[in-house]
Amino acid sequence: RSRLVDPTLLDSATSAEDVGRIEGHLTTLKLRLQTRLDDPRWQSFLNYERDAIPCGSLIDWMESFGLGKREGPRVSIIDLSMLSHEVLPYACTVIGRVLLEARENLPAARRYKHPWVFVLEEAHNYARPARADEERGQTLSRLSFERIAKEGRKFGFSLIVASQRPSEISQTIISQCANFISHRLQNPDDIDHFRHIIPMQARRLLDQVTILASGEAIVFGSAFHVPTRVQFDRPSPEPYSQT
């Protein structure tokens, strides 16, 4: 960050004869950079020096997430719930790209010895279908997770995509899913979305998706012999909710 805010950084990249010609562009760029740096919503990307977050190497960065340690929890939760919606897709993009790159650089013999499963909770916030007016962050985030969905398995890196709005998930990501667990759905768009991707023998079961009780689901895919309506065990401890 200290280099980024150095006022001479952009000036030094410009030859003396070109300064006058592009000074207007440089002034605008400096102003945009400073505005972004002063925006508190972006501090999660810029607090390394202030909060002494380890960033000396990829190993330090991964271990701050609990990944790559010989001892420690087998599940790591990266909580991005307090990030603003403008920042969230960029953060998801960076994390997705770094984790996939780490898997790609593993020796082939080690990729399946310790596989990773990456759970995308509330995925409709950062893995949306392509739109003409989408923001740059949404584009980058979608492309990052589409690449993981298409290429991750050969590196021992799988996805679980969780969302209340399956119709708002990228079609590319959905097309790579081998198994589906559908709890109660009410939105007609979501139900029609599923109707087009499930096998014929499961479509009659899908008619029951609007009346499923709490914990019930319709499951289908390569992990199940036949599409089935199932009841999941209640979690313990239970959440602070009746549904």
N, C-alpha and C positions, 0 to 999 in steps of 0.2 A: 504494500500500500504506500510506503514511503516514496517509492519510485513513481508511482502513479500520480501522486499529488505534487511531485516536483515540477514547478512551473517551467523549468528549462528543458524538460523531457521532450515536449513536442517541438520546441524551438530548435533544439540540437539536431532534430531529424530533418530540418529544412535548410537547404543551401541558401547562402546570403542573397543570391540574385533572385530567388523565388519567394523571399519573405513577403515582399509587398503584394505579390500577386495572390497569395493564398492566406494572407493574414486574417481576412474576414472569416474564412472557413475555420482556421485555427481558433479564433476567438469563440466562435459558436461551439466548437468541439470542447474547448476548455470549460465553457459555461455548462454544457451538458454533463461533462464528467463531474464537475463540482456539485451540480444539483443532485446527481445520483449518489455521490459520496456523502452529502449532507442529509439524504433521506433516511430516516431511522429504520424504514422497512427493509433496507438492504444491509443493515449492520451485521446480520448473521454471516455475510460473506467477508466482512471487513474487520472482524474483531480478533484476529489472530494475535496481533501484537499486544493489544490491550489486555486480553484475557489469558495470554500465555498458552494458547491452544497449540499442541504439538503439530508442526507442519514441516518438520525438517526432511521428512521422507515419506514415501507411500506407506511404508511399514508403520510409522507413527500414526499416520492418518487412519489406517485401517484398524489399528489396535485401539484407537479412541472410540471406535464403534464396537469393540469387542471381537473383531474378526482377526483370525490368524494367530490367536494366542493358544499356547499348548494347554493351558488350564483356564477355565472360566465358563460362563454360561453358553449353552448351545443355541440360545435364541437371543438375538439383539433387536431392540426396538429403536428405530430412528423416528423421533417425534417431531413432526413438522407442522403440527396443528396450529401453532401460534404465528406462523408466517402469513403475511398478507397474500391475497390471491394473485397479485402481480409477481411476487417473488417465488411462490411455491413451485411453479413449473421449472424455473431455472435451477432451483435446488435439487429437484427430482432428476433433472437432466444430468447434472454433474455427478450425483451419486450413482445413477444407473450406468453412465459411461465408465466411471472409474471401476465399479465392481465387475462389469463385463470385461474390461481390459485386463483386470487382475486375473480373471479366469482364463482369458486367451493366452496369457503368458506363462501359465502353469505347464509343466511337462505333461505330455499326453497320459502317462501312466498314473499321474496323481489326480487327474480331473474327476474321476469317478470314485476315488477312494474317499474323498470328503466333499460330496456335492453340496450345493447351496440351493435353497428354495427362497425366493424373494416374494413376499406377500405385498401386493399393492392394495392397501386399504383406501376406500373412497376413491377408487381409480378414475371415476368420471371427472374428477377435478384436474387431472393432469395427463390423461390418456384418451382424449376425446377424438372423434372422427375429424377428418380434415374439413375446414370451412374456408370460404373465400375471405372472410373478414377476421380470421383468427389472429391472435397476438403472436409475436415472435416466440415468446416463451412456450406457448402451447405447441407450436410447430416443433421446436427442438425436443420438448418432452415426449411428444407422440413418436417422433422418429427414433428417439433413444430406446423406448420400450418396445416399439415394433421390431427393432433390430434384436433386442434380447429375446423376444418371442420367436423370431425366425431362426436365430443362430445359437441361442444360449444352450440348448440341450446338448449340442456336441461338445460343449465345454463344461458340462456338469452343472449348469445354471438354469433352474426352472422358475416359472412364474405361477403364482396364484393371484388371480385378478378378482377382487371383491368390490361389488358396487350395488347400490340400490337401483341404478338406472342402466341396465345392460345395453339399451339402445344408444347410450351416449358413450360407449366404448369403441375405440377404433376397430373397424371391421377386420383389419389385418391381424390385430391381436386376438380377436375372437376366433378367427379362422384357424389359428394355431393351437387353440385349446383342445385337448383330447378328452376332457371330462367336464361335466357340468353338474352343479348342485343348485337347483332353483327353489328357493323358499317362496313364500307367498308374493305374488305380483298382482298389482291392480291396474297399472297403466296399460292401456291397449297397445301403445307403441312398443312397450317392452315385451308384451306377450306375442305380438306379431313378429317381433325380431327373433324370438326363440323359435317360433313356428317354422321359420325358413331354414333353420340350421340343424334341427333335430331330426332323427330318423323317423320314418313313417309310423313305426309301431309305438313311438312315444307321443305322438300328437294327440291321441285320445286322452292320455294321462295329463297332457298340458291343459285340458279343459278344467281340471281340478285345481289349477294353480291359484285361482282367486279365492278358494275356500280352505286353503291349507291352514292348519292350526299352528300355534307357536311351536317351533322346533321341528315341524314337518317339512319335508322337501321332496321334490322329484329329482332323481339322480339318473344320469345316463352318460354313456361314453365308453371308452375302451377298458376302463377298470370295472365295469359292471356287465354281467352276462346279459341281462335284459333291463330295459328302463323300468324303474321301480319307484313307488311311493314309500318313503321311509320316515321313521321318527328318530331324531337324534337324542342322545342322552342330555339331560339338563346340565348346564355348567355348574361347577362348584368351586368357589362361591358364585352365586347368581349375580347378574348385573343389577344395578338400581333401576330396573324397569320390569314391567309385567309382560312385555312383548319382545 
